[in-house]
Amino acid sequence: MVIDFHTHTFPDKIAGRTIAHLSEVGKMPPHTDGTRTGLLQSMKDSGVDISVVLPIATVVKQERSINALSAELNVKDHIYYAGSLHPDCEDIGGTLDFIKNSGLFGIKLHPDYQGVDFNDERCVHIMEEAAKRDLYIVTHAGIDVAFRDHVHCTPDMVLEVLERLSGVIDDKLILAHMGGYELPDEVLEKLVGKPVWMDTAAVMDLYPEKCVEIIRAHGADRILFATDSPWRSQREFLSLFHSLPLTDDEKEQILYRNTKKILSI
Ligand SMILES: [Zn+2]
């Protein structure tokens, strides 16, 4: 079984221009057309059984429609969804209750696209309230290719949040991109062994040896297989993952066993 924990799709109406724009800004060619149908086709072509879509509310007024759509589509066709909160959310409790009651596993934050630092008071408050409701928090971590001059979620910011929310957020925080995109050495130095999960999205191809080092140091029981489709190919990432020098047991943990716990399946 294979679960891809980190993918993106967009509503059919806006997928074309959104993909074109993001692809230009990030200088990354897309591997699907950005629609849900495109993701389903990619899953079929690559042998991914379940995908998790992580939407991002980049402005506060998108929240309601994003969360309603996630709630409506969740689990159908083997695609799971997170909800999303914007740091300027005016009804954090009510929005999180809706997400929880809809059966979603958690929320996605993207500090770069939401214009905040990860340790901002508003983010900390959202994470505290989410964790109290037993929701997971997935965040972009490390450099973002579209915002290279300011890293909005550094390993130091993660350490600060873990300390401030100690006992509340433990085991609820999932750091995308192996804890920090393009920052593997700092992740090795500061984040391995902390009570967080890390996903493999968009970095396994950049520095596979470092990824194995992080997996070994952090523990395969805290790593989730993920691609960042459409920005990486599910098929290529899966064959790359299989080529890593990990044991069969470690691979099974990362490919689906850990993620099944998070999705409660
Ligand atoms: Zn992503």
Boltz pocket constraint, residues with backbone or C-beta under 6 A from the ligand:
constraints:
  - pocket:
      binder: B
      contacts: [[A, 6], [A, 7], [A, 8], [A, 201], [A, 228]]
      max_distance: 6.0
